Amino acid sequence: MTKEWQDWIWIVFLIWYGVGIILVSLDWLPPALQWANAVFLYLAGFLAILYAMKKFRGQYGIIIALGIMLLTIFAESLGVHYGLIFGSYHYEKDFGFQLAGVPITIGFAWVMVIYTSMAHYEFLLHRRKTVIGGIIYSTASSLMAVTMDLIIDPVAFKGREYWIWDEGGMYYDIPTQNFLGWFFVSFFIQFFLYYLIKHDGVSSHWSSRMRRLYLLVILMFIVTAIVEGLWLAVWVTLAFYGVSFLLRKRLEKAV
């Protein structure tokens, strides 16, 4: 079977990921290669855009993914400039080209978070649309987004200082407002997508690929957290993922 060009993007990601997780686990990633972290997020976000193209059948998926990217960059910029939604913080290290004070890398990361979370609850998207159904889907998928941030933020802040919080909180000095912001921004986007999706335009192969991408990203940050000694973040993330896994199984049986 010949591979499509999208499959080669996945292979490139896996190779990049494999080399990266070895370097991170052995703490061998030199400062000169810190740019590789941004490439990792670009590749993950691009894979999610490919999934969106299949989900919405073509260029429409690209437009929606770009819309998500711009919306989340705008939301992040409100935190950078005004301390709104996520709390007050600023980016400390160069993450590449910025838009409104926010690296576009973050926009790619958000696209990845939204669509990998969606892939876990696709079975809720193609039933008859109801407000209750939209709330259940958006809540469940947004909990997946928060679960990912429970490991991303401690690593990015305490471990690597990619960004700095200007105010403290109970969990690694990260404001609780940040996690609430993640939930509600994700909920807003997922609720919109719930009504926008009218058909199942993606293969189970790509759905499975997105679920694996979610786990691979979490694993990368878990390994980094272990190297940095952030054990609380590891256990909290695993606990939240376990709850999300049980919720997904419960909803699958319910429908």
N, C-alpha and C positions, 0 to 999 in steps of 0.2 A: 504494500500500500504506500503510495507516494504521500509525503507530508506537504500540507499547505504551508504558505509562508507564516500564517499565524502560529502554527505548531513550532516553527523554528524560533519564533520569539519566545515561546515557552521554554524551549530547550536552552536558549541563551540565558534566560532568567535562571534556570536551574543550575547551569554551570557557574554563573556569577554568584548565585546563592551558595552553592557548595563550597567554592573557594572562600567566600566571605565568612561563612559560619565556622570554617576551620581556623581562619585567621583570628576571628573574634574569640572563639573558645580557648585558643592558646594565647590570647592577648598579644598577638603579633602584628596587629594592624597599626602601622606607623602613621604619624601625623600627616606625612606627605600623601597618604592614601585616603584621607578622611572624605575626599570628594566621592569616593566609591559608595558611601552611604546614600548620597543624593541619587546616584545612578540606580541603586537598588530600588528606591522609591519611584523613580521615573519608570522603570521596567514594570514594577508591580501595578502602577497606575495605568500604564499602557495596556497591560493584559486585561485590566478591568474595562478599559474602553473597548477592547475587542469583544469582550463579553456583552457590553452594552450594544454594540453594533449588531450582534446576533440576536440579542433580546428584542431590539426595536427594528431589526432588519435594515441595516445599512446606515446611510448618512444621518438619519434621524437620531440614531444612537449616539453618534459623535456630537451632535448639537446638544443633546440632553446631558452628556458627560461634561462638555465644556460649560454648560449652564451650571451644573453642580460645582465644577471647579471655581467658577467666578463667584458663585454665591458663597461658598465656604471661605474663599480668600477674603471676600468682603466681611463676612462674619468675624474672621480672625483679625482683620484690620481694626475692627471696632474694639477688640481687646488690646491690641498693640497701642492704639492711639487714645482710647477713652476708657479702657478697663471694663467694657461692656461684654455681655454674654459669657465669656470664658474667664474673665478676671483680667487683672493688669499684668502684663509681661512684655518682654522684648527679646528679639533674637540676638544671640551673642556671637554666633559663628556664621561664616559665609555659607549659605545654602544655595547659592546661585542667584540668578536674576530674580528681582523682587517686583511685586505689583502691589501698590498701596501699602508698602512696608512689610509685606508678607512674601516669603519665597514661594515661587510657583510650585516648588517641590511639594509644599504642603497641600496645594490644590490636587496634585496627582495622588497624594496619600489619602485625601478625603474620598476621591473617586474610588480608590481601592477599598476603603473601609465600607462605603455605601454598598457597592456591588458584591463584595464578598459576604457581607451580612445578608443581603438580599438572597444570595444563592442558598443560604441555609433554610430559607422559608419560602421558596418558590411555590411549594404546594398550596400556599394560601393565596397566591396571586391570581389564579385562573378559575376561581369559583365565582359565584354571583357576588357582585360588589355591594357591600353594605357598610354603613358607618361603623358598626361594631367590628366587622371583619377588618376594616381599615385600621381601626384602633389596635386590634389584637396584633395584626401583622406589623404595624409601625412600632408598637411597644416591644415586641419580641426581637425584631431586627435591630432596634436601637439599643437594646441591652447587649447585643453582640458588639456594637460599636463601642459602648462604654467599657466592655470587657477588654477590648484591645487597648483602649487608652489607659487602663489601669496598669499596664506594663510599659506602654510607650512613654508616658509622661515621666515616671520615676527615672527611667533610663536616660531619656533626653535631657532631663533637668539635673538630677543628682549625679548620674553617672558620667554624662558626656558634656553637659552644659551647652546644649544646642540652643536652648532658650532659658531665660531666667525669670522666675516669678517675682513680682514686686511686693507680694503679700503672702502670708503663710497660710497653712491649713493643717488639718489633723493627719493627713496621709502624705508623708514625705514633704511637708511644707507646701503642698499644692492646694490651692483653694478648692473647697467643695463646689463652688460655683462653676469651676471648670468642667467637672464631670456632669453636672446638671446641664451645662451648656452643650456638651457633647450629645447628651440624650435628646434634648429638645431640638437642636439643629438637625440631628439625624432623623428624629421623628417627623419633623416638618417635611424633609425631603422624601422620606419613605412613604408618608401619607399621600403626597402628590404622585409619586411613582405608582402607588397601589392603584389609583384610578386611571393612570395613564396607560398602563399595560393592559391590552385587550386580548392578547393572544400569546401563545407559548412559542416564541421564535428562536429558541436556543436548544441545542442538543444537551442530553444528559451528560455527555462528555465534557462540555464546557462548564456546566453547572458544577460537576464534580471537581473540575479544575479550579474553579473559584473557591470552593470550600477548602481544597488543599492549600490554595494560596493564603487563605485566612490563617490556617494552622501554621504554615511555614513562616509567615510574618511574625506571629506570636512566638513561635519557637526561637526565631532569631533574637527577639528582644528578651526572651527568657534566658537564653544562653548569655547574652550581654549582661543581664541583671545578676546572674550568678557570678560572672567574672567580677562585677563591681560590688558584690556582696549585698545586693538588694533582695534579700531572701523574703521579706514580707511581701514585696511586690509579686514575687513568683507564686507564693502560696495563695495570695488574694486573687490573682488572675486565674489560677487553676480552679479555685473554688467557684468563681463566677462563671467560668467556662463550663464547669460541671453542672451548675444550675441551668445554664442556657441549653446544654445538651439534653437534660431531663425535660425541660420545657418543650423543646422541639419534638422529642419523642411523644410527649403527652398530646401535643397539638396534632401530630401526625395520626395518632389513634383516634382523636376526636373528629377528624374530618374524613 
